[in-house]
């Protein structure tokens, strides 16, 4: 059986706030297993969510591209 993680453990592993984990669950982005009132997440679920929500690097403008006034 695959290890299950609590909401707190997920937040600590991903270095995000617990409310972010709950928000992702409420939106349906992250699908937990329920154990009574507790939410549990598998590593596979977390890996999929991370891949789907990975931030893409933004191109920062060079100073020469920004007008100086």
mmCIF file of the N, C-alpha and C atoms, coordinates in Angstrom:
data_MODEL
# 
_entry.id   MODEL 
# 
loop_
_atom_site.group_PDB 
_atom_site.id 
_atom_site.type_symbol 
_atom_site.label_atom_id 
_atom_site.label_alt_id 
_atom_site.label_comp_id 
_atom_site.label_asym_id 
_atom_site.label_entity_id 
_atom_site.label_seq_id 
_atom_site.pdbx_PDB_ins_code 
_atom_site.Cartn_x 
_atom_site.Cartn_y 
_atom_site.Cartn_z 
_atom_site.occupancy 
_atom_site.B_iso_or_equiv 
_atom_site.pdbx_formal_charge 
_atom_site.auth_seq_id 
_atom_site.auth_comp_id 
_atom_site.auth_asym_id 
_atom_site.auth_atom_id 
_atom_site.pdbx_PDB_model_num 
ATOM 1   N N  . UNK A 1 1  ? 0.844   -1.183 0.000   1.00 0.00 ? 1  UNK A N  1 
ATOM 2   C CA . UNK A 1 1  ? 0.000   0.000  0.000   1.00 0.00 ? 1  UNK A CA 1 
ATOM 3   C C  . UNK A 1 1  ? 0.889   1.246  0.000   1.00 0.00 ? 1  UNK A C  1 
ATOM 4   N N  . UNK A 1 2  ? 0.488   2.207  -0.782  1.00 0.00 ? 2  UNK A N  1 
ATOM 5   C CA . UNK A 1 2  ? 1.257   3.447  -0.920  1.00 0.00 ? 2  UNK A CA 1 
ATOM 6   C C  . UNK A 1 2  ? 1.091   4.320  0.330   1.00 0.00 ? 2  UNK A C  1 
ATOM 7   N N  . UNK A 1 3  ? 2.154   4.998  0.718   1.00 0.00 ? 3  UNK A N  1 
ATOM 8   C CA . UNK A 1 3  ? 2.115   5.887  1.882   1.00 0.00 ? 3  UNK A CA 1 
ATOM 9   C C  . UNK A 1 3  ? 1.142   7.029  1.619   1.00 0.00 ? 3  UNK A C  1 
ATOM 10  N N  . UNK A 1 4  ? 0.392   7.377  2.641   1.00 0.00 ? 4  UNK A N  1 
ATOM 11  C CA . UNK A 1 4  ? -0.569  8.471  2.558   1.00 0.00 ? 4  UNK A CA 1 
ATOM 12  C C  . UNK A 1 4  ? -0.065  9.632  3.424   1.00 0.00 ? 4  UNK A C  1 
ATOM 13  N N  . UNK A 1 5  ? -0.226  10.847 2.921   1.00 0.00 ? 5  UNK A N  1 
ATOM 14  C CA . UNK A 1 5  ? 0.244   12.037 3.620   1.00 0.00 ? 5  UNK A CA 1 
ATOM 15  C C  . UNK A 1 5  ? -0.936  12.887 4.064   1.00 0.00 ? 5  UNK A C  1 
ATOM 16  N N  . UNK A 1 6  ? -0.808  13.496 5.225   1.00 0.00 ? 6  UNK A N  1 
ATOM 17  C CA . UNK A 1 6  ? -1.844  14.406 5.727   1.00 0.00 ? 6  UNK A CA 1 
ATOM 18  C C  . UNK A 1 6  ? -1.689  15.767 5.054   1.00 0.00 ? 6  UNK A C  1 
ATOM 19  N N  . UNK A 1 7  ? -2.679  16.600 5.253   1.00 0.00 ? 7  UNK A N  1 
ATOM 20  C CA . UNK A 1 7  ? -2.639  17.950 4.704   1.00 0.00 ? 7  UNK A CA 1 
ATOM 21  C C  . UNK A 1 7  ? -1.423  18.711 5.230   1.00 0.00 ? 7  UNK A C  1 
ATOM 22  N N  . UNK A 1 8  ? -1.148  18.568 6.498   1.00 0.00 ? 8  UNK A N  1 
ATOM 23  C CA . UNK A 1 8  ? 0.005   19.247 7.103   1.00 0.00 ? 8  UNK A CA 1 
ATOM 24  C C  . UNK A 1 8  ? 1.313   18.753 6.499   1.00 0.00 ? 8  UNK A C  1 
ATOM 25  N N  . UNK A 1 9  ? 1.439   17.428 6.315   1.00 0.00 ? 9  UNK A N  1 
ATOM 26  C CA . UNK A 1 9  ? 2.656   16.867 5.731   1.00 0.00 ? 9  UNK A CA 1 
ATOM 27  C C  . UNK A 1 9  ? 2.851   17.352 4.293   1.00 0.00 ? 9  UNK A C  1 
ATOM 28  N N  . UNK A 1 10 ? 1.757   17.417 3.541   1.00 0.00 ? 10 UNK A N  1 
ATOM 29  C CA . UNK A 1 10 ? 1.837   17.906 2.156   1.00 0.00 ? 10 UNK A CA 1 
ATOM 30  C C  . UNK A 1 10 ? 2.320   19.350 2.148   1.00 0.00 ? 10 UNK A C  1 
ATOM 31  N N  . UNK A 1 11 ? 1.733   20.163 3.007   1.00 0.00 ? 11 UNK A N  1 
ATOM 32  C CA . UNK A 1 11 ? 2.120   21.578 3.074   1.00 0.00 ? 11 UNK A CA 1 
ATOM 33  C C  . UNK A 1 11 ? 3.599   21.722 3.433   1.00 0.00 ? 11 UNK A C  1 
ATOM 34  N N  . UNK A 1 12 ? 4.076   20.933 4.367   1.00 0.00 ? 12 UNK A N  1 
ATOM 35  C CA . UNK A 1 12 ? 5.479   21.007 4.764   1.00 0.00 ? 12 UNK A CA 1 
ATOM 36  C C  . UNK A 1 12 ? 6.401   20.547 3.639   1.00 0.00 ? 12 UNK A C  1 
ATOM 37  N N  . UNK A 1 13 ? 6.026   19.460 2.961   1.00 0.00 ? 13 UNK A N  1 
ATOM 38  C CA . UNK A 1 13 ? 6.861   18.939 1.874   1.00 0.00 ? 13 UNK A CA 1 
ATOM 39  C C  . UNK A 1 13 ? 6.960   19.924 0.715   1.00 0.00 ? 13 UNK A C  1 
ATOM 40  N N  . UNK A 1 14 ? 5.842   20.569 0.395   1.00 0.00 ? 14 UNK A N  1 
ATOM 41  C CA . UNK A 1 14 ? 5.804   21.481 -0.750  1.00 0.00 ? 14 UNK A CA 1 
ATOM 42  C C  . UNK A 1 14 ? 6.152   22.920 -0.370  1.00 0.00 ? 14 UNK A C  1 
ATOM 43  N N  . UNK A 1 15 ? 6.341   23.134 0.935   1.00 0.00 ? 15 UNK A N  1 
ATOM 44  C CA . UNK A 1 15 ? 6.664   24.475 1.447   1.00 0.00 ? 15 UNK A CA 1 
ATOM 45  C C  . UNK A 1 15 ? 5.601   25.492 1.048   1.00 0.00 ? 15 UNK A C  1 
ATOM 46  N N  . UNK A 1 16 ? 4.347   25.097 1.292   1.00 0.00 ? 16 UNK A N  1 
ATOM 47  C CA . UNK A 1 16 ? 3.209   25.974 1.053   1.00 0.00 ? 16 UNK A CA 1 
ATOM 48  C C  . UNK A 1 16 ? 2.359   25.968 2.320   1.00 0.00 ? 16 UNK A C  1 
ATOM 49  N N  . UNK A 1 17 ? 1.413   26.880 2.390   1.00 0.00 ? 17 UNK A N  1 
ATOM 50  C CA . UNK A 1 17 ? 0.535   26.959 3.549   1.00 0.00 ? 17 UNK A CA 1 
ATOM 51  C C  . UNK A 1 17 ? -0.527  25.869 3.455   1.00 0.00 ? 17 UNK A C  1 
ATOM 52  N N  . UNK A 1 18 ? -0.972  25.381 4.597   1.00 0.00 ? 18 UNK A N  1 
ATOM 53  C CA . UNK A 1 18 ? -2.016  24.349 4.612   1.00 0.00 ? 18 UNK A CA 1 
ATOM 54  C C  . UNK A 1 18 ? -3.271  24.804 3.872   1.00 0.00 ? 18 UNK A C  1 
ATOM 55  N N  . UNK A 1 19 ? -3.608  26.084 3.978   1.00 0.00 ? 19 UNK A N  1 
ATOM 56  C CA . UNK A 1 19 ? -4.808  26.580 3.308   1.00 0.00 ? 19 UNK A CA 1 
ATOM 57  C C  . UNK A 1 19 ? -4.694  26.447 1.789   1.00 0.00 ? 19 UNK A C  1 
ATOM 58  N N  . UNK A 1 20 ? -3.487  26.479 1.254   1.00 0.00 ? 20 UNK A N  1 
ATOM 59  C CA . UNK A 1 20 ? -3.281  26.285 -0.181  1.00 0.00 ? 20 UNK A CA 1 
ATOM 60  C C  . UNK A 1 20 ? -3.628  24.860 -0.579  1.00 0.00 ? 20 UNK A C  1 
ATOM 61  N N  . UNK A 1 21 ? -3.292  23.911 0.278   1.00 0.00 ? 21 UNK A N  1 
ATOM 62  C CA . UNK A 1 21 ? -3.636  22.506 0.021   1.00 0.00 ? 21 UNK A CA 1 
ATOM 63  C C  . UNK A 1 21 ? -5.155  22.347 0.050   1.00 0.00 ? 21 UNK A C  1 
ATOM 64  N N  . UNK A 1 22 ? -5.811  22.934 1.057   1.00 0.00 ? 22 UNK A N  1 
ATOM 65  C CA . UNK A 1 22 ? -7.271  22.857 1.144   1.00 0.00 ? 22 UNK A CA 1 
ATOM 66  C C  . UNK A 1 22 ? -7.929  23.518 -0.069  1.00 0.00 ? 22 UNK A C  1 
ATOM 67  N N  . UNK A 1 23 ? -7.412  24.663 -0.467  1.00 0.00 ? 23 UNK A N  1 
ATOM 68  C CA . UNK A 1 23 ? -7.967  25.390 -1.621  1.00 0.00 ? 23 UNK A CA 1 
ATOM 69  C C  . UNK A 1 23 ? -7.868  24.549 -2.890  1.00 0.00 ? 23 UNK A C  1 
ATOM 70  N N  . UNK A 1 24 ? -6.725  23.912 -3.096  1.00 0.00 ? 24 UNK A N  1 
ATOM 71  C CA . UNK A 1 24 ? -6.539  23.049 -4.267  1.00 0.00 ? 24 UNK A CA 1 
ATOM 72  C C  . UNK A 1 24 ? -7.510  21.873 -4.222  1.00 0.00 ? 24 UNK A C  1 
ATOM 73  N N  . UNK A 1 25 ? -7.808  21.391 -3.032  1.00 0.00 ? 25 UNK A N  1 
ATOM 74  C CA . UNK A 1 25 ? -8.760  20.292 -2.874  1.00 0.00 ? 25 UNK A CA 1 
ATOM 75  C C  . UNK A 1 25 ? -10.172 20.771 -3.192  1.00 0.00 ? 25 UNK A C  1 
ATOM 76  N N  . UNK A 1 26 ? -10.557 21.930 -2.657  1.00 0.00 ? 26 UNK A N  1 
ATOM 77  C CA . UNK A 1 26 ? -11.904 22.457 -2.889  1.00 0.00 ? 26 UNK A CA 1 
ATOM 78  C C  . UNK A 1 26 ? -12.141 22.762 -4.370  1.00 0.00 ? 26 UNK A C  1 
ATOM 79  N N  . UNK A 1 27 ? -11.099 23.221 -5.055  1.00 0.00 ? 27 UNK A N  1 
ATOM 80  C CA . UNK A 1 27 ? -11.226 23.514 -6.500  1.00 0.00 ? 27 UNK A CA 1 
ATOM 81  C C  . UNK A 1 27 ? -11.266 22.242 -7.336  1.00 0.00 ? 27 UNK A C  1 
ATOM 82  N N  . UNK A 1 28 ? -10.870 21.130 -6.747  1.00 0.00 ? 28 UNK A N  1 
ATOM 83  C CA . UNK A 1 28 ? -10.837 19.871 -7.475  1.00 0.00 ? 28 UNK A CA 1 
ATOM 84  C C  . UNK A 1 28 ? -9.515  19.620 -8.168  1.00 0.00 ? 28 UNK A C  1 
ATOM 85  N N  . UNK A 1 29 ? -8.517  20.468 -7.911  1.00 0.00 ? 29 UNK A N  1 
ATOM 86  C CA . UNK A 1 29 ? -7.201  20.302 -8.530  1.00 0.00 ? 29 UNK A CA 1 
ATOM 87  C C  . UNK A 1 29 ? -6.427  19.153 -7.894  1.00 0.00 ? 29 UNK A C  1 
ATOM 88  N N  . UNK A 1 30 ? -6.658  18.934 -6.627  1.00 0.00 ? 30 UNK A N  1 
ATOM 89  C CA . UNK A 1 30 ? -5.955  17.900 -5.868  1.00 0.00 ? 30 UNK A CA 1 
ATOM 90  C C  . UNK A 1 30 ? -7.029  17.006 -5.259  1.00 0.00 ? 30 UNK A C  1 
ATOM 91  N N  . UNK A 1 31 ? -7.016  15.746 -5.601  1.00 0.00 ? 31 UNK A N  1 
ATOM 92  C CA . UNK A 1 31 ? -8.084  14.840 -5.178  1.00 0.00 ? 31 UNK A CA 1 
ATOM 93  C C  . UNK A 1 31 ? -7.606  13.927 -4.043  1.00 0.00 ? 31 UNK A C  1 
ATOM 94  N N  . UNK A 1 32 ? -8.102  14.174 -2.833  1.00 0.00 ? 32 UNK A N  1 
ATOM 95  C CA . UNK A 1 32 ? -7.656  13.388 -1.681  1.00 0.00 ? 32 UNK A CA 1 
ATOM 96  C C  . UNK A 1 32 ? -8.476  12.106 -1.500  1.00 0.00 ? 32 UNK A C  1 
ATOM 97  N N  . UNK A 1 33 ? -7.931  11.226 -0.683  1.00 0.00 ? 33 UNK A N  1 
ATOM 98  C CA . UNK A 1 33 ? -8.696  10.104 -0.145  1.00 0.00 ? 33 UNK A CA 1 
ATOM 99  C C  . UNK A 1 33 ? -9.200  10.608 1.192   1.00 0.00 ? 33 UNK A C  1 
ATOM 100 N N  . UNK A 1 34 ? -10.384 10.219 1.557   1.00 0.00 ? 34 UNK A N  1 
ATOM 101 C CA . UNK A 1 34 ? -10.930 10.672 2.833   1.00 0.00 ? 34 UNK A CA 1 
ATOM 102 C C  . UNK A 1 34 ? -10.924 9.531  3.836   1.00 0.00 ? 34 UNK A C  1 
ATOM 103 N N  . UNK A 1 35 ? -10.491 9.866  5.046   1.00 0.00 ? 35 UNK A N  1 
ATOM 104 C CA . UNK A 1 35 ? -10.526 8.929  6.163   1.00 0.00 ? 35 UNK A CA 1 
ATOM 105 C C  . UNK A 1 35 ? -11.333 9.629  7.252   1.00 0.00 ? 35 UNK A C  1 
ATOM 106 N N  . UNK A 1 36 ? -12.643 9.438  7.221   1.00 0.00 ? 36 UNK A N  1 
ATOM 107 C CA . UNK A 1 36 ? -13.517 10.202 8.101   1.00 0.00 ? 36 UNK A CA 1 
ATOM 108 C C  . UNK A 1 36 ? -13.506 11.650 7.641   1.00 0.00 ? 36 UNK A C  1 
ATOM 109 N N  . UNK A 1 37 ? -13.128 12.554 8.526   1.00 0.00 ? 37 UNK A N  1 
ATOM 110 C CA . UNK A 1 37 ? -13.035 13.972 8.157   1.00 0.00 ? 37 UNK A CA 1 
ATOM 111 C C  . UNK A 1 37 ? -11.635 14.348 7.679   1.00 0.00 ? 37 UNK A C  1 
ATOM 112 N N  . UNK A 1 38 ? -10.703 13.422 7.784   1.00 0.00 ? 38 UNK A N  1 
ATOM 113 C CA . UNK A 1 38 ? -9.319  13.711 7.410   1.00 0.00 ? 38 UNK A CA 1 
ATOM 114 C C  . UNK A 1 38 ? -9.098  13.499 5.917   1.00 0.00 ? 38 UNK A C  1 
ATOM 115 N N  . UNK A 1 39 ? -8.228  14.319 5.355   1.00 0.00 ? 39 UNK A N  1 
ATOM 116 C CA . UNK A 1 39 ? -7.834  14.183 3.965   1.00 0.00 ? 39 UNK A CA 1 
ATOM 117 C C  . UNK A 1 39 ? -6.467  13.530 3.912   1.00 0.00 ? 39 UNK A C  1 
ATOM 118 N N  . UNK A 1 40 ? -6.287  12.595 3.007   1.00 0.00 ? 40 UNK A N  1 
ATOM 119 C CA . UNK A 1 40 ? -5.002  11.922 2.820   1.00 0.00 ? 40 UNK A CA 1 
ATOM 120 C C  . UNK A 1 40 ? -4.647  11.943 1.343   1.00 0.00 ? 40 UNK A C  1 
ATOM 121 N N  . UNK A 1 41 ? -3.356  12.097 1.056   1.00 0.00 ? 41 UNK A N  1 
ATOM 122 C CA . UNK A 1 41 ? -2.882  12.227 -0.312  1.00 0.00 ? 41 UNK A CA 1 
ATOM 123 C C  . UNK A 1 41 ? -1.759  11.227 -0.566  1.00 0.00 ? 41 UNK A C  1 
ATOM 124 N N  . UNK A 1 42 ? -1.745  10.642 -1.758  1.00 0.00 ? 42 UNK A N  1 
ATOM 125 C CA . UNK A 1 42 ? -0.664  9.727  -2.123  1.00 0.00 ? 42 UNK A CA 1 
ATOM 126 C C  . UNK A 1 42 ? 0.437   10.504 -2.827  1.00 0.00 ? 42 UNK A C  1 
ATOM 127 N N  . UNK A 1 43 ? 1.607   9.912  -2.888  1.00 0.00 ? 43 UNK A N  1 
ATOM 128 C CA . UNK A 1 43 ? 2.728   10.536 -3.580  1.00 0.00 ? 43 UNK A CA 1 
ATOM 129 C C  . UNK A 1 43 ? 2.393   10.721 -5.061  1.00 0.00 ? 43 UNK A C  1 
ATOM 130 N N  . UNK A 1 44 ? 1.712   9.758  -5.652  1.00 0.00 ? 44 UNK A N  1 
ATOM 131 C CA . UNK A 1 44 ? 1.336   9.856  -7.063  1.00 0.00 ? 44 UNK A CA 1 
ATOM 132 C C  . UNK A 1 44 ? 0.425   11.055 -7.308  1.00 0.00 ? 44 UNK A C  1 
ATOM 133 N N  . UNK A 1 45 ? -0.528  11.293 -6.400  1.00 0.00 ? 45 UNK A N  1 
ATOM 134 C CA . UNK A 1 45 ? -1.417  12.456 -6.534  1.00 0.00 ? 45 UNK A CA 1 
ATOM 135 C C  . UNK A 1 45 ? -0.618  13.752 -6.454  1.00 0.00 ? 45 UNK A C  1 
ATOM 136 N N  . UNK A 1 46 ? 0.318   13.806 -5.515  1.00 0.00 ? 46 UNK A N  1 
ATOM 137 C CA . UNK A 1 46 ? 1.131   15.007 -5.353  1.00 0.00 ? 46 UNK A CA 1 
ATOM 138 C C  . UNK A 1 46 ? 2.023   15.244 -6.563  1.00 0.00 ? 46 UNK A C  1 
ATOM 139 N N  . UNK A 1 47 ? 2.632   14.190 -7.076  1.00 0.00 ? 47 UNK A N  1 
ATOM 140 C CA . UNK A 1 47 ? 3.493   14.325 -8.258  1.00 0.00 ? 47 UNK A CA 1 
ATOM 141 C C  . UNK A 1 47 ? 2.705   14.864 -9.447  1.00 0.00 ? 47 UNK A C  1 
ATOM 142 N N  . UNK A 1 48 ? 1.498   14.346 -9.644  1.00 0.00 ? 48 UNK A N  1 
ATOM 143 C CA . UNK A 1 48 ? 0.657   14.807 -10.753 1.00 0.00 ? 48 UNK A CA 1 
ATOM 144 C C  . UNK A 1 48 ? 0.292   16.275 -10.567 1.00 0.00 ? 48 UNK A C  1 
ATOM 145 N N  . UNK A 1 49 ? -0.101  16.656 -9.357  1.00 0.00 ? 49 UNK A N  1 
ATOM 146 C CA . UNK A 1 49 ? -0.496  18.040 -9.089  1.00 0.00 ? 49 UNK A CA 1 
ATOM 147 C C  . UNK A 1 49 ? 0.684   18.994 -9.288  1.00 0.00 ? 49 UNK A C  1 
ATOM 148 N N  . UNK A 1 50 ? 1.863   18.569 -8.857  1.00 0.00 ? 50 UNK A N  1 
ATOM 149 C CA . UNK A 1 50 ? 3.061   19.399 -9.027  1.00 0.00 ? 50 UNK A CA 1 
ATOM 150 C C  . UNK A 1 50 ? 3.359   19.592 -10.510 1.00 0.00 ? 50 UNK A C  1 
ATOM 151 N N  . UNK A 1 51 ? 3.294   18.512 -11.285 1.00 0.00 ? 51 UNK A N  1 
ATOM 152 C CA . UNK A 1 51 ? 3.556   18.616 -12.728 1.00 0.00 ? 51 UNK A CA 1 
ATOM 153 C C  . UNK A 1 51 ? 2.543   19.527 -13.415 1.00 0.00 ? 51 UNK A C  1 
ATOM 154 N N  . UNK A 1 52 ? 1.289   19.434 -13.019 1.00 0.00 ? 52 UNK A N  1 
ATOM 155 C CA . UNK A 1 52 ? 0.241   20.237 -13.647 1.00 0.00 ? 52 UNK A CA 1 
ATOM 156 C C  . UNK A 1 52 ? 0.310   21.702 -13.242 1.00 0.00 ? 52 UNK A C  1 
ATOM 157 N N  . UNK A 1 53 ? 0.907   21.982 -12.101 1.00 0.00 ? 53 UNK A N  1 
ATOM 158 C CA . UNK A 1 53 ? 0.922   23.351 -11.580 1.00 0.00 ? 53 UNK A CA 1 
ATOM 159 C C  . UNK A 1 53 ? 2.312   23.941 -11.459 1.00 0.00 ? 53 UNK A C  1 
ATOM 160 N N  . UNK A 1 54 ? 3.264   23.334 -12.136 1.00 0.00 ? 54 UNK A N  1 
ATOM 161 C CA . UNK A 1 54 ? 4.630   23.854 -12.073 1.00 0.00 ? 54 UNK A CA 1 
ATOM 162 C C  . UNK A 1 54 ? 4.658   25.253 -12.681 1.00 0.00 ? 54 UNK A C  1 
ATOM 163 N N  . UNK A 1 55 ? 5.281   26.140 -11.981 1.00 0.00 ? 55 UNK A N  1 
ATOM 164 C CA . UNK A 1 55 ? 5.395   27.516 -12.463 1.00 0.00 ? 55 UNK A CA 1 
ATOM 165 C C  . UNK A 1 55 ? 6.366   27.558 -13.639 1.00 0.00 ? 55 UNK A C  1 
ATOM 166 N N  . UNK A 1 56 ? 5.981   28.266 -14.661 1.00 0.00 ? 56 UNK A N  1 
ATOM 167 C CA . UNK A 1 56 ? 6.886   28.438 -15.791 1.00 0.00 ? 56 UNK A CA 1 
ATOM 168 C C  . UNK A 1 56 ? 7.708   29.691 -15.555 1.00 0.00 ? 56 UNK A C  1 
ATOM 169 N N  . UNK A 1 57 ? 8.998   29.639 -15.841 1.00 0.00 ? 57 UNK A N  1 
ATOM 170 C CA . UNK A 1 57 ? 9.834   30.820 -15.606 1.00 0.00 ? 57 UNK A CA 1 
ATOM 171 C C  . UNK A 1 57 ? 9.383   31.989 -16.484 1.00 0.00 ? 57 UNK A C  1 
ATOM 172 N N  . UNK A 1 58 ? 9.399   33.149 -15.909 1.00 0.00 ? 58 UNK A N  1 
ATOM 173 C CA . UNK A 1 58 ? 9.017   34.362 -16.650 1.00 0.00 ? 58 UNK A CA 1 
ATOM 174 C C  . UNK A 1 58 ? 10.262  35.032 -17.203 1.00 0.00 ? 58 UNK A C  1 
ATOM 175 N N  . UNK A 1 59 ? 10.115  35.608 -18.370 1.00 0.00 ? 59 UNK A N  1 
ATOM 176 C CA . UNK A 1 59 ? 11.221  36.346 -18.952 1.00 0.00 ? 59 UNK A CA 1 
ATOM 177 C C  . UNK A 1 59 ? 11.222  37.744 -18.330 1.00 0.00 ? 59 UNK A C  1 
ATOM 178 N N  . UNK A 1 60 ? 12.292  38.056 -17.678 1.00 0.00 ? 60 UNK A N  1 
ATOM 179 C CA . UNK A 1 60 ? 12.423  39.367 -17.062 1.00 0.00 ? 60 UNK A CA 1 
ATOM 180 C C  . UNK A 1 60 ? 12.995  40.340 -18.082 1.00 0.00 ? 60 UNK A C  1 
ATOM 181 N N  . UNK A 1 61 ? 12.426  41.539 -18.188 1.00 0.00 ? 61 UNK A N  1 
ATOM 182 C CA . UNK A 1 61 ? 12.957  42.507 -19.147 1.00 0.00 ? 61 UNK A CA 1 
ATOM 183 C C  . UNK A 1 61 ? 14.326  43.018 -18.715 1.00 0.00 ? 61 UNK A C  1 
ATOM 184 N N  . UNK A 1 62 ? 15.136  43.331 -19.684 1.00 0.00 ? 62 UNK A N  1 
ATOM 185 C CA . UNK A 1 62 ? 16.449  43.922 -19.374 1.00 0.00 ? 62 UNK A CA 1 
ATOM 186 C C  . UNK A 1 62 ? 16.231  45.379 -19.021 1.00 0.00 ? 62 UNK A C  1 
ATOM 187 N N  . UNK A 1 63 ? 17.155  45.929 -18.274 1.00 0.00 ? 63 UNK A N  1 
ATOM 188 C CA . UNK A 1 63 ? 17.034  47.341 -17.910 1.00 0.00 ? 63 UNK A CA 1 
ATOM 189 C C  . UNK A 1 63 ? 16.992  48.233 -19.129 1.00 0.00 ? 63 UNK A C  1 
ATOM 190 N N  . UNK A 1 64 ? 17.708  47.841 -20.195 1.00 0.00 ? 64 UNK A N  1 
ATOM 191 C CA . UNK A 1 64 ? 17.716  48.667 -21.404 1.00 0.00 ? 64 UNK A CA 1 
ATOM 192 C C  . UNK A 1 64 ? 16.348  48.639 -22.088 1.00 0.00 ? 64 UNK A C  1 
ATOM 193 N N  . UNK A 1 65 ? 15.523  47.630 -21.814 1.00 0.00 ? 65 UNK A N  1 
ATOM 194 C CA . UNK A 1 65 ? 14.197  47.533 -22.408 1.00 0.00 ? 65 UNK A CA 1 
ATOM 195 C C  . UNK A 1 65 ? 13.156  48.343 -21.643 1.00 0.00 ? 65 UNK A C  1 
ATOM 196 N N  . UNK A 1 66 ? 13.505  48.717 -20.420 1.00 0.00 ? 66 UNK A N  1 
ATOM 197 C CA . UNK A 1 66 ? 12.592  49.484 -19.585 1.00 0.00 ? 66 UNK A CA 1 
ATOM 198 C C  . UNK A 1 66 ? 12.932  50.962 -19.745 1.00 0.00 ? 66 UNK A C  1 
ATOM 199 N N  . UNK A 1 67 ? 11.941  51.752 -20.040 1.00 0.00 ? 67 UNK A N  1 
ATOM 200 C CA . UNK A 1 67 ? 12.175  53.195 -20.183 1.00 0.00 ? 67 UNK A CA 1 
ATOM 201 C C  . UNK A 1 67 ? 12.596  53.804 -18.867 1.00 0.00 ? 67 UNK A C  1 
ATOM 202 N N  . UNK A 1 68 ? 13.504  54.745 -18.923 1.00 0.00 ? 68 UNK A N  1 
ATOM 203 C CA . UNK A 1 68 ? 13.987  55.367 -17.691 1.00 0.00 ? 68 UNK A CA 1 
ATOM 204 C C  . UNK A 1 68 ? 13.242  56.658 -17.384 1.00 0.00 ? 68 UNK A C  1 
ATOM 205 N N  . UNK A 1 69 ? 12.217  56.937 -18.156 1.00 0.00 ? 69 UNK A N  1 
ATOM 206 C CA . UNK A 1 69 ? 11.410  58.087 -17.792 1.00 0.00 ? 69 UNK A CA 1 
ATOM 207 C C  . UNK A 1 69 ? 11.393  59.090 -18.799 1.00 0.00 ? 69 UNK A C  1 
# 
